[in-house]
Amino acid sequence: MSRDLWEREYVTHSISSSTNTRPSHGADFLRRHLPSIARVAGPPRLLDLGCGGGRNAAVLAETGLAIVGMDFAHRPLLAARTRLGPGPARLVQASMKASLPFRTGAFSLVTAFTSLENVTEDDRLRALGREVRRVLCPGGLFFAYFLTPEDGYYLPLIDRDRDGRNLTFDPVTDLRQRVYQVAELSALFAPSFTLVASDRFDFPDVRSGGVHQRRLATALWQRRPGADGPA
Ligand SMILES: C[S@@+](CC[C@H](N)C(=O)[O-])C[C@H]1O[C@@H](n2cnc3c(N)ncnc32)[C@H](O)[C@@H]1O
């Protein structure tokens, strides 16, 4: 089960995000979009999906929004609690593959830093998009930082399926994941969100004893008004 694999990862630390204390490149992008975030007139609360050890939380706090971190693994949440201190940040253990345990319209911003890769099936991703839309206020923003098929570590691990999905199996972590293009994710989220900005990040990185040229992308989507919920 992937939750056990993630619990193990937070002991073995083979992925940089499980040991890195610096915020990810995605956080730089988010910082540039703080004015758009500030314009959302909604509840002053942010949800970070797959928050891990909470290394992006300091940057997220700059948005001025109260932080709720969610992860399905227990071990990283303990680390996040230590990192965030006894302050107001709330941490919740729950899966992105189920209904989100939050009320409708509770957040102005939902973020996912290298966690959407774990939702590999189109239907589950569409369902997650609907859930994220539900917990966002009207005009709310959804941000993701994610691995792309051109990423130098994952490229040789890609097993493209008949439907063109770039699935990966990493023999170091035993994790099955999926890498995405911005357009692919935007199409899956299209009923719930409109893309407002995106970017690409290329950088060298040491992983599993080798240096790899990484390529990740960011996307910022805005909640679409619609008939299935608040406008
Ligand atoms: C690569 S780590 C990123 C952690 C953190 N966002 C960061 O940037 O440091 C992916 C995180 O997603 C979590 N995760 C994986 N699948 C999940 C799921 N179905 N529901 C909730 N969290 C999940 C893992 O436990 C892990 O903490």
The ligand as an SDF file (V2000), in Angstrom:
LIG
                    3D

 27 29  0  0  0  0  0  0  0  0999 V2000
    7.1230   14.0960   -2.5110 C   0  0  0  0  0  0  0  0  0  0  0  0
    6.3280   14.2710   -0.9520 S   0  0  0  0  0  0  0  0  0  0  0  0
    6.0900   16.0280   -0.8940 C   0  0  0  0  0  0  0  0  0  0  0  0
    5.9110   16.5290    0.5120 C   0  0  0  0  0  0  0  0  0  0  0  0
    5.7640   18.0570    0.6310 C   0  0  0  0  0  0  0  0  0  0  0  0
    4.6290   18.5610   -0.1510 N   0  0  0  0  0  0  0  0  0  0  0  0
    7.0380   18.7590    0.2050 C   0  0  0  0  0  0  0  0  0  0  0  0
    7.0710   19.3950   -0.8650 O   0  0  0  0  0  0  0  0  0  0  0  0
    8.0050   18.6710    0.9550 O   0  0  0  0  0  0  0  0  0  0  0  0
    4.6580   13.6730   -1.3110 C   0  0  0  0  0  0  0  0  0  0  0  0
    3.7580   13.6460   -0.0860 C   0  0  0  0  0  0  0  0  0  0  0  0
    2.4440   13.2480   -0.5000 O   0  0  0  0  0  0  0  0  0  0  0  0
    1.9070   12.3870    0.4860 C   0  0  0  0  0  0  0  0  0  0  0  0
    0.8820   11.5800   -0.1660 N   0  0  0  0  0  0  0  0  0  0  0  0
    1.0380   10.6290   -1.1110 C   0  0  0  0  0  0  0  0  0  0  0  0
   -0.1410   10.1060   -1.4770 N   0  0  0  0  0  0  0  0  0  0  0  0
   -1.0870   10.7380   -0.7270 C   0  0  0  0  0  0  0  0  0  0  0  0
   -2.5040   10.6350   -0.6380 C   0  0  0  0  0  0  0  0  0  0  0  0
   -3.1950    9.7510   -1.3750 N   0  0  0  0  0  0  0  0  0  0  0  0
   -3.1530   11.4440    0.2080 N   0  0  0  0  0  0  0  0  0  0  0  0
   -2.4660   12.3390    0.9850 C   0  0  0  0  0  0  0  0  0  0  0  0
   -1.1170   12.4670    0.9640 N   0  0  0  0  0  0  0  0  0  0  0  0
   -0.4440   11.6810    0.1040 C   0  0  0  0  0  0  0  0  0  0  0  0
    3.1060   11.5900    0.9920 C   0  0  0  0  0  0  0  0  0  0  0  0
    2.8910   11.0170    2.2560 O   0  0  0  0  0  0  0  0  0  0  0  0
    4.1880   12.6490    0.9890 C   0  0  0  0  0  0  0  0  0  0  0  0
    4.2750   13.2990    2.2310 O   0  0  0  0  0  0  0  0  0  0  0  0
  1  2  1  0
  2  3  1  0
  2 10  1  0
  3  4  1  0
  4  5  1  0
  5  6  1  0
  5  7  1  0
  7  8  2  0
  7  9  1  0
 10 11  1  0
 11 12  1  0
 11 26  1  0
 12 13  1  0
 13 14  1  0
 13 24  1  0
 14 15  1  0
 14 23  1  0
 15 16  2  0
 16 17  1  0
 17 18  1  0
 17 23  2  0
 18 19  1  0
 18 20  2  0
 20 21  1  0
 21 22  2  0
 22 23  1  0
 24 25  1  0
 24 26  1  0
 26 27  1  0
M  CHG  2   2   1   9  -1
M  END
$$$$
